[in-house]
C-alpha cells in the first residue's frame, strides 16, 4: 500500500525559475526513506508540499487514507502557561478522552443508570490495547531517551531554547504514535545518546518515515531507501546512504561514458552529412535529403545534456609544520556553572598532529571547555596553555561577524588581510563565486557563515585547529568538502561533534566528558564504542552474578520445632490454606462476571481478589521453602 504518492509536482517561486520540475515519488507503507539534496535543491519545498503547508503549481500529493501524520517541521504554538510536561501530554489527548469516557460510564453504572455493556467492553479493551494505563511510564521513557530531564519537563515551554523545543516536539510526535512520520533534520539538536535512541526507535517503528537529514551515520542506520532531489527531479536509490554514494558515482560514470559515445556519434554523423552536402553540390541533388535527415538526428542527439558531477570546493588549510611534545597542556582544570560541576581536575596532554574528538551529552560543558582553552572564559581552578610555537584557531558553533553589513569581498579585505584579487580567488575556492562576493554577510545562511569563517581561518598558518560542531548547518556536499580539506591538514586537531561519520573519519583519540570527568580514550571512535559496549556487558554480567550470589547467601529459614513430624503437619496446613485460597479466587471470578455492570461491586471485588492473590502467593512461597527444608 502506498502511504505517500507524489505525482508530477512542479513548483516555482520566481518567474521561469522552477525549483521542482515534475517530481514523481511513491513511498510504501512501513518504508523508511531519506530525502537528500544540496542546499536549495528543493527538499524543504517538497516537504512543505507533502505536509500541505505549500500548494504545488502542478501535480498532486496523496497520503494514505485514514493515516495519522506527524510532522517535525516547525514548533506548534501552545498556551503561554504550558509547561513542557503539558506539551508532552497533548500527544496523549486521545487516550485522555477515552479515559474520561470510561470514567463517565463507570460513574453512570455506579449510579444505577443503564450503560451499553458491549460499548463499555470495547472501549475498555481499546484503552488497554493502546497502553492507556501506561501513559506516564511511556511519556517518561520517551522523554529520557531524548534527553528531556524532569527539570526541563517542569519549566515553561516558552522559555526553552530552540533546540530544546525541537527535542520536545519530536518526543510529542513519537508519543502520538502516528502512522506516517515526516521529519526535517531530526538529529540537529540531539546528542549522541539521544540520536542513537531515536535510531533504535525508528528501526522498530511500524509506520512510514520520510526524513530530511545530513547525518550520514543516521541515514546509514535508520533508512532503507534514498531519494535525491537534483535539477528539480527525484532520483531513487534502493539502499542506505553508503549504497547511495557508490550507486550515484556508478550512474555518473555510466552516463558520462554514454555521453562521450554520443559525442563521437554526433561527430561521425556531422562529417557524413557535410560530405553528402558536398557531393550533392557536385551533381547528386538527392544526397541533400539524406544529409538533412542526418542533421535532424544530430539535433536530437545534441539534446542529451552532459552529466555533471557535483562541483567540490577547492581549499586547503595552511600549516606551520610544527611537531612537538606539548601542543596543549591541561592541568587540574575545573569549572562549575549554576551550582553544577561541568568538569573537575582535568589532566590532559596533546602532542603535535593528534586528532581528538571531545564528546558528551548536551549541556555537559564541551563548548565551555573549548572557550577556556581559547581564553574566552576563565576556569575556577587549574591551568591550560598551548605550546610556545603553537598558533591556535577556532571555528565557533555560532559564527558571528562584527560587521554584518559588509560584503563578503570587503570582509575578506578587512579580516582576511588580502588583496581584492586574492579575496575573489579565495572566495571562489570556497564556493562564493561571481556575484556571491558582493552579498552582505548578514544575508548568509548558517552554513554559509561557517564557510566564510573557514575561508578566513584557512589563510592562517595554524598548527592547532579547534572546531565546535563544524558540520552543523552544512549540507552533505559542504560536509564532504570540509572533510577533504581536513584530510590534508596534518597538524593538531581538537573538535566537538555529534556527527559520528565525521568523528569516525578523523578522531584518533576520544575525550569523553561525563559526570564532571574527562576520560581520555587513546583509540579510534570504533574502538571506543566497542570498549564501551564490552564495559556495559561486563557490568550487566556483574549485576547478574551479584543477584545469584545474594540468592545463594540468603539464610535458610529455621525448621519448625518438633522435627520431621511437625514439618509434615505444617506442610499439610499450608496445602489446606492453598486449596482454600484457590477456591476463593474461583468464587471471586464468578462474582466479578455476575456484577460486570455494577461499578461499586466491581471495585470491592477486585480489591478482594488482589488481597486473595497476595495471600495465596505467600502460602505458595512458604510451602516451597518448607518443602526444600524437608528434603
C-alpha positions, 0 to 999 in steps of 0.5 A: 500500500502506498502511504505517500504518492507524489505525482508530477509536482512542479513548483516555482517561486520566481518567474521561469525559475522552477525549483521542482520540475515534475517530481514523481515519488511513491513511498510504501507503507512501513518504508523508511526513506531519506530525502537528500539534496544540496542546499536549495535543491528543493527538499524543504519545498517538497516537504512543505508540499507533502505536509500541505503547508505549500500548494504545488503549481502542478501535480498532486500529493496523496497520503494514505487514507485514514493515516495519522501524520506527524510532522517535525517541521516547525514548533506548534504554538501552545498556551503561554502557561504550558509547561513542557510536561503539558506539551508532552501530554497533548500527544496523549489527548486521545487516550485522555478522552477515552479515559474520561469516557470510561470514567463517565460510564463507570460513574453512570453504572455506579449510579444505577443508570443503564450503560451499553455493556458491549460499548463499555467492553470495547472501549475498555479493551481499546484503552488497554490495547493502546497502553492507556494505563501506561501513559506516564511510564511511556511519556517518561521513557520517551522523554529520557531517551531524548534527553528531556530531564524532569527539570526541563519537563517542569519549566515553561515551554516558552522559555526553552531554547530552540533546540530544546523545543525541537527535542520536545516536539519530536518526543510529542510526535513519537508519543502520538504514535502516528502512522506516517512520520515526516521529519526535517533534520531530526538529529540537529539538536540531539546528542549522541545518546539521544540520536542513537535512541531515536535510531533504535526507535525508528528501526522498530517503528511500524509506520512510514518515515520520510526524513530530511537529514545530513547525518550520514551515520543516521541515514546509514542506520535508520533508512532503507531507501534514498531519494535525491532531489537534483535539477528539480527531479527525484532520483531513487536509490534502493539502499542506505546512504553508503549504497547511495554514494557508490550507486550515484558515482556508478550512474555518473560514470555510466552516463558520462561514458554514454555521453562521450559515445554520443559525442563521437556519434554526433561527430561521425554523423556531422562529417557524413552529412557535410560530405553528402552536402558536398557531393550533392553540390557536385551533381547528386541533388538527392544526397541533400535529403539524406544529409538533412535527415542526418542533421535532424538526428544530430539535433536530437542527439545534441539534446542529451545534456552532459552529466555533471558531477557535483562541483567540490570546493577547492581549499586547503588549510595552511600549516606551520609544520610544527611537531612537538611534545606539548601542543596543549597542556591541561592541568587540574582544570575545573569549572562549575556553572549554576551550582553544577560541576561541568568538569573537575581536575582535568589532566590532559596532554596533546602532542603535535598532529593528534586528532581528538574528538571531545564528546558528551551529552548536551549541556555537559560543558564541551563548548565551555571547555573549548572557550577556556582553552581559547581564553574566552572564559576563565576556569575556577581552578587549574591551568591550560596553555598551548605550546610556545610555537603553537598558533591556535584557531577556532571555528565557533558553533555560532559564527558571528561577524562584527560587521554584518553589513559588509560584503563578503569581498570587503570582509575578506579585505578587512579580516582576511588581510588580502588583496581584492584579487586574492579575496575573489580567488579565495572566495571562489575556492570556497564556493562564493563565486561571481556575484556571491562576493558582493552579498552582505554577510548578514544575508548568509545562511548558517552554513554559509557563515561557517564557510566564510569563517573557514575561508578566513581561518584557512589563510592562517598558518595554524598548527592547532585547529579547534572546531565546535560542531563544524558540520552543523548547518552544512549540507552533505556536499559542504560536509564532504568538502570540509572533510577533504580539506581536513584530510590534508591538514596534518597538524593538531586537531581538537573538535566537538561533534555529534556527527559520528561519520565525521568523528569516525573519519578523523578522531584518533583519540576520544575525550569523553566528558561525563559526570564532571570527568574527562576520560581520555580514550587513546583509540579510534571512535570504533574502538571506543564504542566497542570498549564501551559496549564490552564495559556495559556487558561486563557490568550487566554480567556483574549485576547478574552474578551479584543477584545469584550470589545474594540468592545463594547467601540468603539464610535458610529459614529455621525448621519448625520445632518438633522435627520431621513430624511437625514439618509434615503437619505444617506442610499439610496446613499450608496445602489446606490454606492453598486449596482454600485460597484457590477456591476463593479466587474461583468464587471471586471470578464468578462474582466479578462476571455476575456484577460486570455492570455494577461499578461499586461491586466491581471495585470491592471485588477486585480489591478482594481478589488482589488481597486473595492473590497476595495471600495465596502467593505467600502460602505458595512461597512458604510451602516451597521453602518448607518443602526444600527444608524437608528434603 
